[in-house]
Amino acid sequence: MDLSNLLDFTGLVLLSNNQQSGIFQHSVVVIVQHNKETETMGLCINFPLRLMLNDFDEDTWSVFDNVPVFRGGPTQPKRILVTSMNWDARRQILRWQLGLDQQQALQLMSQYPKSGFKAYCGHLSWQPGELAQELQQNLWLPVPMPSKKIFKTTNPKLWHTLMLQFYPEYLKNFPDFPENPTLN
């Protein structure tokens, strides 16, 4: 995927290419905000916490008992970001809202009953130019992933699936990846 002419990274899906264990190991990240003058923000979408939003504050989020919570990233890990996704089939766009409070979420739920909600503990952030530099160093590998599929997935093995599909040549560098994954 050629990123040389890309001015806005928003919506870009990235796979971590870090072979050491750590916080970014096997991360699938979607860039949710990008500004060349301020920070870039991403959410890790493949690490569900096996908690629901109302587990954090039942009084505030009682109606949202089926909203899953994910480990979004190491920046502000105690902050919960509530998101809403609604695929507009007619216009072929993903309507996505970030950082909703209870009132906003309830309003979206009534306006768009098919909206999907997810919550994230923390996020990833990059200073201006930092993400472009990390992309040049192949610390992150971009993947073409249709926007309507980005937030529908809850697969914790998503990184493995996408690496096998788009970057199989990199897998030999990962000691925990089997030599022939088709035999598993």
C-alpha positions, 0 to 999 in steps of 0.5 A: 500500500503506497502511503506517499501521497496520503495526507490524512491517515484517518481510517487507516488500519495498521498491524503492529510489526513489533516482534518483541512482547509488549503492549503493541504486540499483535495490535490492530489499530484504526486511526480515528483522528489525524491532524498534521499540527496536533496529535494523531489518535488510534484505537486498538480494535482487537483486544476485548476485555470481556467486560461490558460498558455498564460494568464500569458505571451501572448507573450511567450506562445501564441501558448499554449492557451489551456494549463491549469494552476493548483495550484501546491503547496505553494513553489514558488507559482509565478513560473510557471512550464510547463510540458509535458506528452506523453504516450508511448503505445508501451513501456507502460511508461509515458514520462514526462518533467518538467520545460519546456521553450518555445523552449523546449515545441515547440520542444516537440509539433512538435516531439510528437503532442499528448503530453499533456501540463499543467502548475503549479503555485508552487509546494510542497517540502520536506526535506530529510526524511520528506516525509517518516516521513509524510507517517508514520504519515498518513498525506499523503495516497498513492493510486495506480494510473496508470501513464497514468491517473495521468496527464489526469485528470482535476477533481477538485473532484478527492480527494473525488473520490479517498478517497471514492475508497481507504480510505472510513474508513477515511472519517468519520473524515472529517466534510465536507464529507457527511455521505452517499455520494451516496445520493448526 
